[in-house]
Structures are given as structure tokens and as C-alpha cells.
Amino acid sequence: MENMNSLAESKASESIEARHVASREIFDDIARTLGSDIPRRRALALVLKGLLGAALAEFGIKSAWAQATCLCQGQTYDPLTACCTPTGVQQKHPISSTRACPNKVPHPGFVALPNGCGPSGGALTPVIPNGFGAASFLQCCNTHDICYGTCNDVKDSCDGNFLACLVGACDAAYSGTGILDGIKRNSCRSVANTYFGAVHHFGDGAFEAAQDEACDCCGTSTCPQSCAGSACGSLPPCAPGGDCLCFTSTEGSGACVHGATPCASVSRCTTTADCPSGTTCLTTSCCGSFGVCGPLCNPILPSAFIAPRSRTGGPTLGGL
């Protein structure tokens, strides 16, 4: 017991130290911000956000301001709640489309619960028997339920094992060599095949629904491309072609903005609330300072429909 207490105290100490390191990094960023040439109102806003982030870090809470700003096929997303897939951004959990999530992983803490040989919560549950005569199908049905509810299990394998289990139950219950046992065994096997046919031909919806609950669309991942940290002239494009570029807003989220917008036509800001409708306050731009209102590319459209804006002789938000 003493060793267990020592281990727990050690882990708690490591967790506290990690939070302190995160806090020191935040305050280092604040110190650099105060020493820069940005407007005083903007500096004060960043200091307040830094203080809030540090306070939340002490309690192990991530603020939205501290989250990464990821970009996936022209759409910004939060990697804590969404995934970048070959078909675009998908919700992490519950999964909205199993087929759209080829890299599913088990959802933390999920446990598949069996319910016998009837559909879960279905009106037919009392009608479908858990066996045939002396043969019990209950364990086979429960194992099949768990297989469906185990992330990344294969439906055909679940169904094949289900049939084998049912036939095995029939053979065990009617193992005699007499004519009567043979008739009962064959009848039991016929019922087993009926059960198998039901799940094999009509169980796709139930399998996908179970997988949606059992899985996350993706595991913990880093951004394939991020809005943050880009230099003027190298901002990530939101889609091939056009002039929509991925900037970081003052609120810490990603935003696709028309990068060819002339700097002379935009206004300064502290937060997005200071900007006109349809624009956001950018922390990164090629206009020479923080806090610049940029027009959103909203909604994010395929590249064929993103019309390039007219170029000017002066500086633009994206340096285009």
C-alpha cells in the first residue's frame, strides 16, 4: 500500500510540474507580446487571454484559445472533436458515417452490451426465442452482439462465427444417433440458418449503428496542415486555386479569408466582435500588424467556384 501511495504521489507531482511548464510558456509568450509593437489594446487582449489560459491550465482544462487550428481539404476544424478524412472533415464521435472513417479507433470507455437474440429495444424482442427446444442460442446471440459492438470487427466474420455457434448448440443439444434426435437436430440447424440469414442479409444497419457507437472516427492526431505559424506569403491555401487562404483569428480558430484583399481596404481590430459582418479579426496577415479584419470565404466552396479577387498594386492580406 505504501508503494502504491508513493507512485500516486509521484504521478500527481509530474502532472503538476507539466501544468507549471505550460503556464510558464504562456507567460513567456505574454512577455514577448508586451515587448512588441502591436497596439496597446491588442496587447491587453492577448494578456487577458494568456491569464485565462494559464488559470485553466492549472486545473487541467484546455481553452479554445490554446487549441490547434487545423485545415482539411479547404475546411478548418478542431482535432479534439473532428477528424480529417479522405472525404473531408468528419465528426469524431459519435460517427456520422462509418464508411467515411477508414481509420476508426475504439471509443474510450465504450463497452458493448449484449441483449440476447432480439434487436436492441425492438418490438420483436419478446417474439424471437433465445433457443430451439433443448438448444440454447443465448450465448451465441450475446457473442454476436458484442462482435458487432467491437470497433473494427468485420461483419462477415461476426455472422460466420454466429452461424457456427448456433449449429454447434444444435449438435450439442441433439447429439444422439437415433432417428428422432436426427430430425430434431436438422430442424434446429434449419432455425440456426434462419437466424444467420436474418443478420447476414438484413443486419448492415445494426452493424453500422453499433460501430458508430463503439468507435471514434480517428485517434489522437496532429494537424495535416495548420493555419497557425505561417509567415507572410506562405499561408496555407483553403482549396486549390482561387485566393482563399487559411489565417488564424484572434479567438484562436482557423479562418479561410480572401488573401488578395487590399490592406488599404481593411480596418484594425482587437477581436472579431470589432469587425463587420462576414469578416474576422486576424492575428496573422501581410499587412504589417496584428488585428486586421479579413473577409471570410464563407461558405467554403470547391476550388472551381472560388473566384480569384482582383489584384492590386498595393499590399494584400495574403501577400498575393
Secondary structure by P-SEA (a helix, b strand, c coil): caaaaaaaaaaaaaaaaaaaaaaaaaaaaaaaaaaccccaaaaaaaaaaaaaaaaaaaacccccccccccccccbbbbccccccccccccccccccccccccccccccbbbbbbccccccccccccccccccccccaaaaaaaaaaaaacccccaaaaaaaaaaaaaaaaaaacccccaaaaaaaaaaaaaaaaaaaaaaccaaaaaaaaaaaacccccccccccccccccccccccccccccbbbbbccccccccccccccccccccccccccccccbbbbccccccccbbbbbbcccccccccccccccccccccccc
